[in-house]
Amino acid sequence: MNKNILALAIAGVLSVGLAGCNSSDDTTASTTPEPTTPAPTATGVTFSATPVASTDAEHLTTYTKSVATVTYSDGSTKDFPLTYNRLFKNTDQVATVNGSKQAAGQLYDMDMKPIMDPNGAPVIAETPDANSLLNVDGNLFMVTHWEYDSILADGQKSYKAAGWYSRMPMEMSLSSINQDKDGTLSVVSQQPVDFASVKGGWIFCAGGPTPWNTHMGGEEDYDLYFVPGEKKYTTTAAGLKALTEVYFNNTQTANPYQYGFPVEVAVKKDGSYDVTKHYEMGRGTWELARWAADGRTAIYGDDGAYAGLFMFVGDVANNPKAGGTVYAAKWNQTSADGADGPGANISWVKLGHGTYDEIKAIVDSNITINDIFEIALTDTPGYIPTRAGSAETVWIKLKPGMEQAAAFLETRRYAAYLGATTEFTKGEGVAFNEKDKKMYYAISYIQSSMLTNDGGPVDDIRAAGNAAGATYTFDLAANQKDTAGNPINSAYVATKAYVEPMLLGKPIVADANGNTADVNFIANTDNLFYSEPMRTLFVGEDSGNHVNNFVWAYNVDSQKLSRILSTAAGAEATGLQIVDDIGGYAYIMSNTQHQGDWIKSQDANLTTKLKAEAEKLFGVNSVGTLNYYLQADVGYIGGLPAITAPKK
């Protein structure tokens, strides 16, 4: 370097250094920057309604025509047209397993080898369910459930195919996600989650993010039931047979007490993950376990008839494995019978306390239900009449020392034994409204075990019935006690239940398209997710009463209900998750599953037309099966800016 240049450079550095020290020799006039006004932030949103499908093509398409009107912190508003964006289809070859590409919905055995059907075709699920879009140290990942296998490649329903199984061992996908500058999301890479460490997975239903930024979903276990005429409970042959023969390849025998628990996938920054089945949270037909903001309180959706409402209260925040207490709700009805959804005061029966290690040890001991209960088919002195997951009244008596095993492995049955209410029908999604201290619970059908005088041993819930169901609102409170008078260590204890008018389904006489519920109201509520900044409860349908299922937005302040997504005909709306702010954008995650699962009550002429239109739009596969039946979408509603909670 030229010496003069070097000298000038050094002088410049010294000059800057002296000026930075506010030297007395500095005669440069200081300037104070002018204050800047922070840019307004989006603090609220309302949605216009997406019209009901009016053409065959619209019936067969998942779409939104809603506009989000966003309110900003300075009082201004702006409209944002929404769009539905597909991330991937179940049949897209986006997953990588052992160096080879596989379909996103491909199912695997314990060695992560693809499962093939009797015809040699890959078994690809058409049933994406839960989504958890997670920001892990600046990296975006998404966990997606595959609930069950509905149809084989040759068009046969899986449960009807000769030599096949009614239910498959199931799977989750872990996708690495890219976010473009305009907010568009795309899949960078994908891998199936390996469940061999927890003996495989079974019917992964709903789920969502935990307060500690992991994914947790429900593992529905329909298969343990009482056999009329026999003094025992059993598991359907197809259930354990599929796990034993297809998943374990006959190297071990599936144990029913390994399934039916909340399942957690903890994703790490590098894309690796840990899997945990939370035995300490109890076993049932769980849609999901939804957590309150305290990281200690979870409410479960319990699917099926003669079901319950359950709560877990952990000992340590954000660490359920450390142990906790499981409770079951007791319904104390306060309003008159009626199709408007009866109201009630809620009390809680303590079932038991346990840690992960304690309950896992019981599971691993190969205990059976006959080790836990004495069972009788007739009224027997000292036995308690129960209905749990079945209309059969069964008299049971707890064996000595089996309290903990009953509480965590026969959670619903033990709840009935101790006097909790097991008359709910098809409990589905759960959501918490933190500010208002409310919880929402989806009851898809107010029928079956909820009906008045159903002949059961008790009659806690007395309803006239509503085939379109309702989303119940529960008031939450702290400082509550269980039915034995012991404190419940949670500020999120449900004390009162009722149905808000706009959250009640409206059955009708079938309209021209075969809808048997009013299309301007929710029918058969299922997925729930609440957005605190938007002050909005989002609801996804699983309805046999609407030709097209919908996703809805319900503003809890204005009570305005807006239809914001119409799913392909026959498809359930699943995977509902609201992400209020990732990279300056908000997202409404939503999937479709089992599209073309035609509803018997639909108009026959419409069904015929839609099948013909579906063949034109989607074509058929090599063996003549309508591709429309085989396709399912994982995606999201986009177009929203990040929404932030207004400052108090």
Summary of the structure (lengths in Angstrom):
residues: 648
radius of gyration: 27.0
end to end distance: 59.9
largest distance: 107.6
contacts: 2341
relative contact order: 0.13
helix: 15%
strand: 39%
